[in-house]
Amino acid sequence: MNMRQLVVSDPSQLRQIGQNGPYMVSMEDAQNGGHSQAEAVVNYSKKLQDDLQVLGQKIKYHEDNLKYLKTLKNRLGDSILDMQVSLGKYHTASSSMMENEEPAQLKTEAETVEHILRHEKSAAAILYQLKIQHETQASDIQLTKDVLGVVATLGKVDDDNLSRLLSHYLGLETMLAVVCNTYEGVKALEAYDREGLINKSCGLHAVGASIGRPLDDPFLVICLEHLRPYAGKYIADDPQKRLDLLKPRLPNGETPPGFLGFAVNMIRIDLTNLYSISNTGHGLRETLFYNLFSNLQVYRSREDMLKALPCIANGAISLDGGMIKSTGCFSLGHKGAVDVKFPKSSERLNLPENYFETEKRMKETRWKKDRTLEDIHREQTLVDHAKFNFETKKREFVQFLADSSSYAAPPCYPPGRVDTPR
């Protein structure tokens, strides 16, 4: 459909309102009090009511057009955001810095594992040390068969700055959390004696001791089987199976300026973990990462994020370092270096087959949105003009009722005088 034809012209059956002034009844007609005067009052009253009805129809007509156009604009805006996320177009505050970095400086999956291993007494480090140096032994140990990995290595991010921010949001304990498929796998990691104390001769504690890495620190384990998965729809034809989450809206119905998308959709997941990982048939995005990030919103700047506060219910981050952990809970102060981050995705260099087609569709959608905004402004002017005419005609009608009521009042005689019929 041609966007310039979204709003049709004013219906021809809506006749032009007469511009005559208020009806005035002559004093002679009022004194005669004949049927013609009463009939004229009734006829003109009906004319004013008809005019008001026509103007009311015109207002409703333009308001319906305005409502449709605003809905269309929001839908086009949502499509643009979805396409931006699918193409990995994150406009980071450090983009100029990233362009000057050498490829060797970019964090790879191997470097992420290296940083995990530095936390020698963590469960994550023991698991990866076991995987690297004791590959054969690891395949034989029952407790590792249900382990999918560590949170930090189960997803990738297209941008290093965004990876740092998401890692800060989750915190080190969560980034090093061990992810198991079932609760049986969780129980295999740690055993207890009759007094409820940890039995260090079993589970991950025994494995750590056997490879010279005693497990002293508490550790977090996430069980996919016990997570409540995302129950909504997915973005249509998206190869990464991103979630179709409801976009935030300001009180005026607009998407907040600077909103880039949801964190859960900015994690890139390997195909092996994208489908049917859990026993319930769900992938990591709708189980693990949805439970970690929920509806965490990502904004271009701290200023944009703060302006969008009425729309933020589950936290937000901005690419220049702003962070809202939850409603009313702000994270302030300098955020130091993060040693365990999500690896940077290398898939961004390998453009998908439909990349340029999506780019073209995004440009067309932006053009349609711009034309829709023009239609909205024009339709708003028309509805404002119609409301002004309606109020003017309404005042004319009220004044006419007040003027004509005096002619219907009974005659008033001077005191002491009585006219008797002849």
Helices and strands as residue ranges (DSSP letters): G 3-5, H 27-32, H 35-86, H 95-100, G 103-105, H 109-117, H 123-133, H 135-140, G 142-144, E 147-150, G 151-153, H 160-170, H 172-175, E 178-180, H 183-189, H 203-210, E 221-223, G 224-226, E 259-262, G 263-265, G 271-273, I 285-289, H 290-293, E 297-299, H 302-307, G 309-311, E 316-318, E 323-326, E 329-330, G 347-349, H 355-405
